Amino acid sequence: YEDGARLYQELDLESNLKFSPHPYQEEAIQAWKENRFKGVIELPTGSGKSYLGQMAIELTQRSTLVIVPTIDLLNQWYDLLCAAFNQDIVGIIGGGYHEVNLLTVTTYISAVNHMDHLGGQWGLVIFDECHHLPSPMYSHAAEMTIAPFRLAFTATLERQDGRHALLDELVGPLIYQREIRELAGE
């Protein structure tokens, strides 16, 4: 058979930004690998979740879509990916741009609007601030992609409406969780 759905590419990337990961970051990535590259990581704000995303891109070596809730995060992720990899392979969808590339950053609303015709482009999808994903509309972004590798980040997993339980189905289970007091030094 010929697979006409899989349009994502295998890459050969090495990051320009090399840091020694914290032990909890290594544990989180290991938990993701052990769960067959699917799952949710809950870590406090400022704990380096975007660096985990960069590590995941290097690890999977697949074209990647990063989905974020705001234009500010769209710009932050775009800048990070340009600095970490190569600006020539980084695209942006949202905020007035529609530049699809091997590594692309988009907002949740733009992902929903374009995933029906772009859902086969990425082998890895990273959902930042994933507590937004289970909303009735945004969940379509996960449902309409064929990406075999899925990673989600949040600092606040639980939703008042209880829809965070849908993340198991959309991305994978909660695979790693640490609270700020667990990460704080003396």
N, C-alpha and C positions, 0 to 999 in steps of 0.2 A: 504494500500500500504506500501511497505517497501522502505524507503529512502536510497538508496545506494550511493548517492552523498555526503551526509553530513558525513564527517569523523572527523570534528573538535570536540573538547571536551569541556565540561564545567569544570571549574577549581574552586579551593578554595584557592585563593591567598591573601596574605596580605604582603604589602611591608615592607622591613626592613628599608627603607629610608623614614622617615616621616618628612615632611616639612609643614608648613602652606602655602597654596597657596596664591599668590597675588590675589587681587580682580579681576583683568582682567583674571587670569587663571580660577578662579571660574566661571566668566561670560562666558568664552570660552567653558568650559566643559558643562555648563548649556545650552548654545546655541546648542551644539552637541546633548545633550540628547533631547532637544525640537525638533530637526530635525530628530528624530528617529535613532540616532547614525550614521549619515552620514554627511559628509561635509568637507569643507576646512577652515583652520584657518590660517590667515596671520598675523604674528607677527615678529618684528625685530629680527635680530641675537642676541643671548644672553638673550632672554626674557623668556627662560624656556620652550620651546616647547617640549623637550624630557621629562620633568617632566609631561607635559600634556599627553604624551603618556603613561607614567607609571600610571597616574591617570585613563586613559581610559582602560588599561588592568585590573586594580583593579575593575573598574566599571562594565565592561562587563563579566568578569570571563570566558573568552573563550580563547582557544589556539590562539596564535597571531603570525602574520608574520609582521616584520618591514622591509620595503624596502627602501634602501638608494642608492645614486648615486656613492659613492666613498668607497674605502677600509678604509680610515681614519674614515669615519662615521660608517662603518660596525663595526670597532673595538670599537669606542666610545659607540655605542648602545649595543654591546655585553657586554662590561664592566658595563654599567649602569644596564642592565637587570640582570646580575650575582649578582651585589651588591644589587639591589632592591629585587630580589626574591631569587631563589636558583640556583646555577650554574648547578645543575644536570638536570634542566628542560630547559636550554637555549642552543640552537643550532646555527649553522652558516653555510650558504651556500654561497660560494664565497671565493676568495683569497686562493684557494687551499683546502678549506674545503667543506665537504658535510655531515653535521650533522643536520638532521631534528629532531626537538624536539617540546615540547609544546609551547615554546616561541622561535622563530627563527628569525635571522637577515640575510638579503641577499641583494645583489646589484640588481639594476634594470635589468642588463643584465642576471644575474643568475635567477632571477624571471621569465623572459621571457623564458629562456631555460628549466625551470623545472615546470612551472605552469600547463602545460597540464596534468601532472600526479600527481601534488601535490596540485592543486587548491581547493580541498575539505577539506584539512587538517586544515584550520584556519577559525575561526569565526570572528576574527577581523584582518583587514589589515591596517597597518599604513604606509602611503606613506610620507617619509621625503623628503624635497626639491621637492615637488610635481610638481613644474614647469617643471621638466624633464618628468613626466608621459605622457603628451599628445603627445609626439613624435610618429611618425608612428610606430616605433618598440616597445617602452616601454609601450604603451597603452595596448598591449596584456596582460601585467601582471595583469591589472585590469579586463580585459574582461574574462580572463580564471579562475578567482577565484569565488567561490560561497559565499564568506564571506558576511553575512548580515550586519556586522558592518564595517564601513569604515571611516577612519580619515586621513586627509592629512594636512601637514604643509608646509609652505613656508614663506620666508621673501620677496620674489619678485614674485608675482603671474603672472603678465602679461608677455606674450611672444611676441616677435616682429612678429612672424608668425600668431598670433591670435589664436593658437591652445589651449590656456588656457581655452577657452570657452568649450572645450570637458570635462573639469573636472566635470562639472555638471552631465554629463552622467556616467563618470567613477567612481566618488567618492561621488558626491553630490555638492550642491551649496556652495558658499562662505558664511559661517555662522557667522564668527567673524573676525574682522580686527581692528588692532590698529597700529598706526605709532609711531616711536620712540619718537617724541615730546609729544605724548599723555601719554607715560609711564614715561617720565623723571620727576624726582622730582626737588626740588629747590636746 
